[in-house]
Every structure is written in structure tokens, then in C-alpha cells.
Amino acid sequence: MRLQRHGSKKRPFYFIVVADGRAPRDGKFIEKIGTYNPLTVPATINLDRQKSLEWLNKGAQPTDTVRRILSFKGVLYLKHLLRGVKLGLFDDATAMTKFESWYAEHETSIASKSDSHKKAQAAKKVYVPVVKKVAEPVAEAPAEVVAEEAAPEAAAEETPAAE
């Protein structure tokens, strides 16, 4: 299981495919199980959960990126729960209930992140004119002020000599 790159230069779009390890990256594949668009925020992932679960159960090895995508979409969690059913730890209905509750929570967190991103983008689009500060000309200090500032330093130098 790996990504197959499509799209133009600097505008990637990927198919998630099951392919033989010896086939080239964008070459022959066995089955297309989804798509992945990293340019949207959040990234758009369309995945056939059943097909990907079947291929994982057959022994297909996903690449690191595809593994993260499968984990994000809950396929690896579903595989984990179904293994628990197979071992007799709980029944199929309990496994599906756990998965549905996880999936609902996951979707709400994604929706909240998407909303916060949209608000941030809207805030960036608000035009705020930049006001440049004009440097004011520096007036020369009167001679009396300069003399007063120098006087304490001179007095400090004289006291150690007096001792």
C-alpha cells in the first residue's frame, strides 16, 4: 500500500493504491483504495475503509505515510478491535460501538481544528493600514544639561582620590 503521485509541479495529489513492491511508484497497481490531497487544510483524505482493511488482513504492508493516513482514518484501530473480537476479548457489537464513539470524537476534533483555521485565515485577511512613524529631529541639549550630566561623574572620580 503506497501513494501514487499525480498533479502538476508543486501541486501534488495522490492516489492511495495497493501495488506490487517491484512496480514503479506511478506505474502498475492492483487496486485504488483512496485519494489524498495534502494542499487543503486539513488534508482531504477519501479512503475505502473496507478495502483497506481487507488488504491489511491479507498482509499488505503500508508505507510510513500511508500508515499514518490509515491511522488517522481509524483503519488500524478497527483492525486492532477486530483482532480483539477474533481472540474472544469482546463481541463484534462492542467493537463497532467503540469504533463509532472514537470516530465521532475524532470527527468533532477535526471540525474544530478546521473552524479555528478558517477563523485565523479570516483574521489575516482584515486590512490594517500600517502607520509609519516619522523620526522627529533631535534638538541639541543645552550646555547646562550636558555639564550637569558630566558633573556627577567627575565628583565620583574625585572621591576615591581624596581618600
C-alpha positions as CSV (number, residue, x, y, z in Angstrom):
1,M,0.0,0.0,0.0
2,R,1.5,3.3,-1.1
3,L,0.9,6.7,-2.6
4,Q,0.9,7.3,-6.3
5,R,1.7,10.9,-7.2
6,H,-0.5,12.9,-9.6
7,G,-1.0,16.6,-10.1
8,S,1.2,19.2,-11.6
9,K,4.5,20.6,-10.4
10,K,4.4,21.8,-6.8
11,R,0.7,20.9,-6.7
12,P,0.7,17.2,-5.5
13,F,-2.4,15.0,-5.4
14,Y,-2.1,11.3,-4.5
15,F,-3.9,8.1,-5.1
16,I,-3.7,5.5,-2.3
17,V,-3.1,2.2,-4.1
18,V,-2.2,-1.4,-3.5
19,A,0.7,-2.2,-5.7
20,D,3.4,-4.8,-6.0
21,G,6.6,-3.7,-4.4
22,R,8.6,-4.2,-7.6
23,A,6.3,-1.9,-9.6
24,P,7.4,1.8,-10.2
25,R,5.9,4.5,-8.0
26,D,3.5,5.8,-10.6
27,G,3.3,2.6,-12.5
28,K,1.1,-0.5,-12.5
29,F,-1.1,-1.1,-9.4
30,I,-3.5,-3.7,-8.2
31,E,-6.3,-1.6,-6.8
32,K,-7.0,2.0,-6.0
33,I,-8.4,2.4,-2.4
34,G,-8.5,6.2,-2.0
35,T,-7.2,9.6,-2.6
36,Y,-5.1,12.1,-0.5
37,N,-4.8,15.9,-1.1
38,P,-2.2,17.5,1.2
39,L,-2.8,21.0,-0.1
40,T,-6.1,21.6,1.7
41,V,-6.3,22.4,5.4
42,P,-6.9,19.9,6.9
43,A,-5.7,17.5,4.3
44,T,-8.5,15.8,2.3
45,I,-8.5,12.0,2.6
46,N,-11.0,9.8,0.8
47,L,-10.5,6.2,1.7
48,D,-12.5,3.0,1.3
49,R,-12.2,1.6,4.8
50,Q,-13.4,-1.9,3.9
51,K,-11.0,-2.4,1.0
52,S,-8.0,-1.1,3.0
53,L,-8.9,-3.4,6.0
54,E,-9.2,-6.4,3.6
55,W,-5.8,-5.7,2.2
56,L,-4.2,-5.2,5.6
57,N,-5.7,-8.6,6.7
58,K,-4.2,-10.2,3.5
59,G,-0.8,-9.0,4.6
60,A,-0.3,-5.8,2.6
61,Q,2.4,-3.6,4.1
62,P,1.7,0.2,4.0
63,T,4.4,2.8,3.6
64,D,5.0,5.1,6.5
65,T,2.8,7.9,5.1
66,V,0.0,5.5,4.2
67,R,0.3,4.0,7.7
68,R,-0.3,7.5,9.2
69,I,-3.2,8.1,6.9
70,L,-4.8,4.7,7.8
71,S,-4.2,5.5,11.5
72,F,-5.8,8.9,11.0
73,K,-8.9,7.5,9.4
74,G,-9.2,4.7,12.0
75,V,-8.5,1.7,9.8
76,L,-5.6,0.5,12.1
77,Y,-7.8,1.0,15.2
78,L,-10.6,-1.0,13.6
79,K,-8.1,-3.8,12.7
80,H,-7.0,-3.8,16.3
81,L,-10.6,-4.1,17.6
82,L,-11.4,-6.9,15.2
83,R,-8.3,-8.8,16.4
84,G,-9.8,-8.5,19.9
85,V,-13.0,-9.9,18.6
86,K,-11.1,-12.8,17.0
87,L,-9.3,-13.5,20.3
88,G,-12.6,-13.5,22.2
89,L,-12.0,-10.5,24.3
90,F,-15.3,-8.9,23.3
91,D,-18.0,-9.3,20.8
92,D,-18.4,-7.7,17.4
93,A,-21.2,-5.2,18.5
94,T,-18.9,-3.9,21.3
95,A,-16.1,-3.4,18.9
96,M,-18.2,-1.5,16.5
97,T,-19.6,0.7,19.3
98,K,-16.1,1.5,20.5
99,F,-15.1,2.4,16.9
100,E,-18.2,4.6,16.3
101,S,-17.6,6.5,19.5
102,W,-13.9,7.0,18.7
103,Y,-14.8,8.1,15.1
104,A,-17.5,10.6,16.3
105,E,-15.0,12.2,18.7
106,H,-12.3,12.2,16.0
107,E,-14.6,14.0,13.5
108,T,-15.6,16.7,16.1
109,S,-11.9,17.4,16.8
110,I,-11.2,17.7,13.1
111,A,-14.1,20.0,12.6
112,S,-13.0,22.3,15.5
113,K,-9.5,22.5,14.0
114,S,-10.9,23.3,10.6
115,D,-13.1,26.1,12.1
116,S,-10.2,27.6,14.0
117,H,-8.1,27.6,10.9
118,K,-10.9,29.3,8.9
119,K,-11.2,32.0,11.6
120,A,-7.4,32.5,11.6
121,Q,-7.4,32.9,7.8
122,A,-10.3,35.4,8.0
123,A,-8.4,37.4,10.6
124,K,-5.4,37.5,8.4
125,K,-7.5,39.0,5.5
126,V,-8.6,42.0,7.6
127,Y,-6.7,45.0,6.2
128,V,-5.0,47.1,8.8
129,P,-3.1,50.1,7.4
130,V,0.4,50.4,8.6
131,V,1.2,53.8,10.0
132,K,4.9,54.8,9.7
133,K,6.4,56.8,12.5
134,V,8.3,59.8,11.3
135,A,11.5,60.4,13.1
136,E,11.5,63.6,14.9
137,P,14.6,65.8,14.6
138,V,16.7,65.6,17.7
139,A,17.4,69.0,19.2
140,E,20.7,69.6,20.8
141,A,20.7,69.6,24.6
142,P,21.5,72.9,26.2
143,A,25.1,73.3,27.5
144,E,23.9,73.4,31.2
145,V,22.3,69.9,30.9
146,V,25.4,68.4,29.4
147,A,27.5,70.0,32.2
148,E,25.2,68.6,34.9
149,E,25.4,65.1,33.5
150,A,29.2,65.2,33.4
151,A,29.4,66.7,36.9
152,P,28.3,63.7,38.9
153,E,30.8,61.5,37.0
154,A,33.6,64.0,37.9
155,A,32.6,64.0,41.5
156,A,32.6,60.3,41.7
157,E,36.2,60.2,40.3
158,E,37.3,62.8,42.9
159,T,36.1,61.0,46.0
160,P,38.4,57.9,45.7
161,A,41.4,60.2,45.1
162,A,40.6,62.2,48.3
163,E,40.8,59.1,50.4
